[in-house]
Amino acid sequence: MKRDMDLIRAVLIEVEKLPYDGGFHDISVHGYSGEEITYHVRLANEAGLIEAINLTTVDGICWRPLRLTYEGHEFLDAARSDTVWEKAKKMLLSATGVITIEGLKAALPQIVRKLLGA
């Protein structure tokens, strides 16, 4: 399955809405299948943006989020604005041809500084 950075951002937005009660939760993102969401929850977990639990059984692969990590909060706060998000993705694509988490971590603050005139 192909990584979708917009879905990773959407997963973070949905996880932020969850109660912090020590349990795992189902999330949904309009326009994406459960399989796509599960895959991206796992990717966000591997990237250190969320804590998630692997509930995979013989019936199928299943990852569910528990909470955002500190790194996840920082990333989401930088990526929350649609304008900043789109500009950062465009900047990365024009400079490197790819969009990665690490690239976005570098690009997002640069876009914010430009918008602030700093």
C-alpha positions in Angstrom: 0.0 0.0 0.0 1.2 3.5 -0.8 1.9 5.9 2.0 -0.5 8.9 1.9 0.8 11.9 3.9 -2.6 13.5 3.9 -4.1 10.4 5.5 -1.3 10.5 8.2 -2.2 14.1 9.0 -5.9 13.1 9.1 -5.1 10.2 11.4 -3.3 12.6 13.8 -6.3 15.0 13.7 -8.7 12.2 14.6 -6.4 10.8 17.3 -6.2 14.2 18.9 -10.0 14.2 19.3 -9.9 10.9 21.3 -10.3 10.8 25.1 -7.2 9.9 27.0 -8.5 7.0 28.9 -5.8 4.4 28.4 -7.8 2.5 25.8 -7.5 2.1 22.1 -10.1 3.5 19.8 -11.5 3.1 16.3 -11.2 6.1 14.1 -12.6 6.9 10.7 -11.5 9.3 8.0 -14.0 10.1 5.2 -12.9 8.7 1.9 -10.5 6.1 3.2 -11.1 2.4 3.9 -10.5 0.7 7.2 -7.5 -1.1 5.7 -5.9 2.2 4.6 -6.5 3.7 8.0 -5.1 0.7 9.8 -2.0 0.9 7.7 -1.5 4.6 8.3 -2.1 4.2 12.0 0.8 1.7 12.0 3.0 4.1 10.0 2.2 7.0 12.4 3.1 4.7 15.3 6.4 3.7 13.6 7.2 7.3 13.0 6.7 8.1 16.7 3.8 10.4 16.1 1.3 8.3 18.0 1.1 5.3 20.3 -0.9 2.5 18.8 -1.7 -1.1 19.6 -1.4 -4.0 17.3 -4.7 -6.0 17.5 -3.9 -8.2 14.5 -5.4 -11.7 14.6 -5.8 -14.5 12.1 -8.9 -12.6 10.9 -6.9 -9.6 9.7 -4.5 -6.8 10.4 -5.7 -4.3 12.9 -3.9 -1.3 14.5 -5.7 1.1 16.8 -4.5 4.4 18.2 -4.1 5.1 21.9 -2.8 8.7 21.9 -0.6 11.3 20.2 3.0 11.4 21.4 4.7 14.7 22.2 6.3 14.5 18.8 2.8 13.9 17.3 1.4 17.0 19.0 4.3 19.1 17.7 4.0 17.8 14.2 0.2 18.3 14.1 0.4 21.8 15.5 2.8 22.7 12.7 0.7 20.9 10.1 -2.8 22.0 11.3 -3.3 24.9 8.9 -4.4 23.7 5.4 -2.5 26.6 3.9 0.8 25.8 5.7 0.3 22.0 5.0 -0.2 22.6 1.2 2.7 25.0 0.9 5.0 22.6 2.8 4.1 19.7 0.5 4.5 21.9 -2.6 7.9 23.1 -1.4 9.1 19.6 -0.7 7.8 18.3 -4.0 9.5 21.1 -6.0 12.8 20.7 -4.1 13.1 16.9 -3.8 10.3 15.3 -5.7 9.1 13.4 -2.6 7.2 14.1 0.6 8.5 12.5 3.8 7.7 12.9 7.5 11.3 14.2 8.1 11.0 16.6 5.1 7.7 17.9 6.5 9.2 18.4 9.9 11.8 20.6 8.3 9.5 22.4 5.8 6.6 23.2 8.1 8.5 25.6 10.4 10.0 27.3 7.3 6.6 28.0 5.9 5.3 29.4 9.2 8.3 31.7 9.4 7.7 32.9 5.8 4.0 33.6 6.5 5.0 35.5 9.7 7.5 37.6 7.7 10.4 36.4 9.8 
